[in-house]
């Protein structure tokens, strides 16, 4: 567990069991001592994992009774439509502050893991996954469970809302060099413990992304106008009439 805090591995294992139905909705998780023995970790580590699961709304802790599995919403499930522009603006606001906070709290292990994602971003096959991991490491480095949950939920929307996926697919295949440069600037600011610089670099990254989304949207709109114009021209043209 050199690249992340130990309790996160326990969170992932318990979430996997919940998703698989091993611990169904309404069931009680094993006692703290039993979980500590099962995963060969300390009881404080189990407590941290339970807190994280509670923040993620995966479980409910009932004092004197135990830890119970809650009804699970699908990742990214929303009741109102969310555009790529709204999501990107929200990410800029939340992740800008996360970067500023992480600059003051990040550990040397997390900093090394963050640097490794920059190496992986150079590979087209690994770039998208490394991008998400980069932002997750920063959120974890804040030591703030609410920020971690916010960033996780924003990424869930990014990966599950069809209109957002479509919009991002138009811009993420382009500007890969810019993306790497922007993430490197964020990393450099965090490494230097420069909170203001980290916030600014994160905002600049998302500002470029928002502008790219607008450019792609505008290009699509112009393409649609041209298509309709060509259809109308063909409908009313008399060129096909015999002279």
N, C-alpha and C positions, 0 to 999 in steps of 0.2 A: 504493500500500500504506500509506495513512495510518492505517487502522483496525486493521491487524493486521501481524504480523511477516511479512516477505517469504517466508521459507521455507515458511510454511503454504500459500501458493498453489502451490508446487512439490509439496508433499505431496499436495494435492488432485488436481493434474494427473496425477501418477504413479499415485495410487490409481485414478483413472478409467481409465487405460490398463490397469491390472491387472484391474479389474472387467470391462472390455470384452474381455479375453483377448488384448490386444496383447502383454502380457507374461504368458504363462501360468505356471501352477505349475511350479517347477523351472527356469524360464528365468533367465538372468542379465541384469540391467539394464545399460544402456550405461555406459561408464566415466565417472568423475566429470567429466573434462574435456569429454567429449562432451555430457553433460547440461548443464553450465554454458554451453556454446556454444548448445545448442538453446534453452534458456530465457533466455539473455542475462542470466545472474546470475553471481555469483562462486562459486568452488569452495567456500569456507567455507559459503555458503548451501546449496549442494547437500549438504554434509556434515551440516548441521543437519537438512535434509529427510530424509536417509537415517536419521539417528538417530531422528527421529520415526516413520518407517515401521517401524523395528526395534522401537520401544516398542509400536507398535500391532500387532505380530506380523504385519506384512504381508511383511516381507523378513528375510533372515538374511545378516549380513555374515561372509564367510569370508576371513580374513586371507590375503593373497597370491593370492586367487582371484577375489573379486568379491562382488557383492551379488545374492542369489538370492531369487526370489519363493517364498513359503511357501504351503502349502495354506491356503485361506481358509475360515474358519467363517462361517456366516451371522450377520449382526448380531443380537445378542440371543439367540443359540442357547444354550440351557441344558439341563442334564440333570435338574435338580430343579425342581419347581414353585415359583414365586416370587409371593407375594401383593403387592398394592398397598401394604399396610401395611409389609411387609418392605423393599420398594424405597424407600418414602418415608423410613423410618427410616435406611436406609443413605445415602440422598442427604443427609439432614440432617447426619449425622456427617461425611461426606466434604466436602460443599459448605460446611458451617459453617467447617471449618478452611481450606478454599480461600479463602473470603471474608476470613478473618482474615489469611492470608498475602498475598493480593492487595492488601489495604489498605496494605501496606508496600512492594509492588513494582510496582504498576500504573503504566503510563506515561500521559502526558497524552493521547496518541492513543487508547489503550484506554479511558481514562476518558470521552473524548468519544464513542466508539463505544457505550459502556455507556449514556450519557445518551440517545443516539439511540434505543436499544431501548425506553426508557421512553415516548418520543414515539409509537413504532409500536404499543406496547401499548394505546394509546387507541383504536386501530382494531380492531374485532372480527375483520376479515379477516386482520390481521397479528399479532394478539395472541399466538397460540400460537407462531408462528415467532420472534417477538421475544423471547418468554419463554425459549426454548431458547438463542437467541443470547446473551442476557443472561448465562446461566449458563456458556456456553462462553467468553465473553470473560473472565469472572472466573477460570476454570480456566487459561486461557492466560496470564493476568497473574501467576500464581504462579511461572512459569518452572520448573515442576516437571513433567517429562514423565509421571511416574507418576500424579500427580494429574490431569493432562489426560486420560490414558487411562482412569482410573477414572471420571471424570465422563462421558466419552464413552460408556463401556460402560453406565453407569447410564441414560443417555438412550436408548441403543439398546434396552435392556430396556423402558423407558417407551414406546417407539414400536412394539415388536414383540410383546410378550407379550399374548395376547388378553385374559386376565383383568385385567391391569393397564390395558389400553386401555379396557375396559368400565368399570372402577371409576373411572378418571380422567374419563371422559366424563360421568359423573354429577355431578361436582363442578366441573369446569373451565368448564362453561357458566354456572355461578353464581359470585357473588362476584368478578366481574371488577374492580370498583372496589377491593375489598380487595386483590386480587392486585397491582394497580398501586401502591397505597399501600405494601404490604409491600416491593415491589421498590425503590420510591423510598427507603424507609428504609435498605435495604441499600446503595443507591448513595450516599446521604448519608454513611453511616459510612465507606465506602471512600474517598470523596472527602476526608473529613476525616482520613484516615490512622488511623482509630480501629479497630484490629484487634479488640478485645474487643466494640465496638459492632457491627461487621460480623458477627462470629460470632453474637452475640445476635439481631440482626435476621434472619439467615438461619434460625436455629433457630425463631424465632417464626413465620416464614413457613411452615416445614414443620410446625410444631405445629398451626397452623390447618388446614393441608391434611389432616393425619392425623385431626383431629377431624371435618372435613367428610366424610372417607371413612367414618368410623364412623357418622356420622349417616345417610349415604346407605345404608350396609349395614343399619342398623337399620330404616330406612323400608322397604327391600325385604323384609326378613324379616317385618315386620308385615303388609305387603301380601300376602305369600305365605300367612301364617297366616289372614288374612281370607278369601283365595280358597278355601283348603281348608275353612274353616269353612262358607262359603256353599255349597260343594259338598256337604258332609255334611248341612247343614240341608235342602238340596233333596232329598237322597236319602231322608231319614227323615221329611220333612214329610208330614202327612196332609191338608193343606189342599186338595190337588187331588182328594181322594176325595169322591165325591158323598155328600151327607147324605141 
